[in-house]
Amino acid sequence: MTAKLSAGETRRHQILDLLKQSDRPLTGKEIGERTGVSRQVVVGDINLLKAVDEPIIATSRGYVYMDKEKGGQQFERIAVCRHAPEQTEEELTAFVDHGVTVKDVKVEHPVYGDLTASIMVANRMEVKEFLAKVASSNAVYLSALSEDHTHLHTVSADDPAQIDRAFECLRNAGILVE
């Protein structure tokens, strides 16, 4: 005899299916509308799914299911960068113009240790949306928490040469720290 799933378990399966099938990030509000619950319930469900190691990340544009098999082999590298906040667009654009996805930003905080935030930008439109969201919320960039604006990005691309070219561009702009 099989156990019947609770309404919450059924909804979490539905949320996973929505995220796995989507080719773009889905907001908590969107997921809530599709599953008939509030955004707050969705946030709780996402946290429960993450707790059982579902590869879901929250980006500035919504939730994404990080299916490793979906995108083929990706090459990752860590970029150490330092620049003024006004150069953030230049930095992110240098990556995405070379076919590189900026997955996150990390800074070392004197009290909390490593702080990481998801960015997940892969093209100029996503960079513009990210920058607009930062501006409209009056948020500061995570790099502002480090004394000299040094921060790290996990970046990925289909080909390591794409990352090499982006690093060269950032090196020439004086943004890449080596």
Secondary structure as the mmCIF struct_conf table of DSSP 4:
data_model
#
loop_
_struct_conf.conf_type_id
_struct_conf.id
_struct_conf.beg_label_comp_id
_struct_conf.beg_label_asym_id
_struct_conf.beg_label_seq_id
_struct_conf.end_label_comp_id
_struct_conf.end_label_asym_id
_struct_conf.end_label_seq_id
HELX_LH_PP_P HELX_LH_PP_P1 THR A 2 SER A 6
HELX_RH_AL_P HELX_RH_AL_P1 ALA A 7 GLN A 21
BEND BEND1 ASP A 23 ARG A 24
STRN STRN1 LEU A 26 LEU A 26
HELX_RH_AL_P HELX_RH_AL_P2 GLY A 28 THR A 35
TURN_TY1_P TURN_TY1_P1 GLY A 36 GLY A 36
BEND BEND2 VAL A 37 VAL A 37
HELX_RH_AL_P HELX_RH_AL_P3 ARG A 39 ALA A 51
TURN_TY1_P TURN_TY1_P2 VAL A 52 ASP A 53
STRN STRN2 ILE A 56 THR A 59
TURN_TY1_P TURN_TY1_P3 SER A 60 ARG A 61
STRN STRN3 GLY A 62 TYR A 65
TURN_TY1_P TURN_TY1_P4 LYS A 68 GLY A 71
STRN STRN4 PHE A 75 ARG A 82
HELX_RH_3T_P HELX_RH_3T_P1 PRO A 85 GLN A 87
HELX_RH_AL_P HELX_RH_AL_P4 THR A 88 VAL A 96
TURN_TY1_P TURN_TY1_P5 ASP A 97 GLY A 99
STRN STRN5 THR A 101 HIS A 109
TURN_TY1_P TURN_TY1_P6 PRO A 110 TYR A 112
STRN STRN6 GLY A 113 VAL A 121
BEND BEND3 ASN A 123 ASN A 123
HELX_RH_AL_P HELX_RH_AL_P5 ARG A 124 SER A 136
TURN_TY1_P TURN_TY1_P7 SER A 137 ASN A 138
HELX_LH_PP_P HELX_LH_PP_P2 ALA A 139 TYR A 141
HELX_RH_3T_P HELX_RH_3T_P2 LEU A 142 LEU A 145
BEND BEND4 SER A 146 SER A 146
TURN_TY1_P TURN_TY1_P8 GLU A 147 ASP A 148
STRN STRN7 THR A 150 ALA A 157
BEND BEND5 ASP A 158 ASP A 159
HELX_RH_AL_P HELX_RH_AL_P6 PRO A 160 ASN A 172
TURN_TY1_P TURN_TY1_P9 ALA A 173 GLY A 174
STRN STRN8 LEU A 176 LEU A 176
#
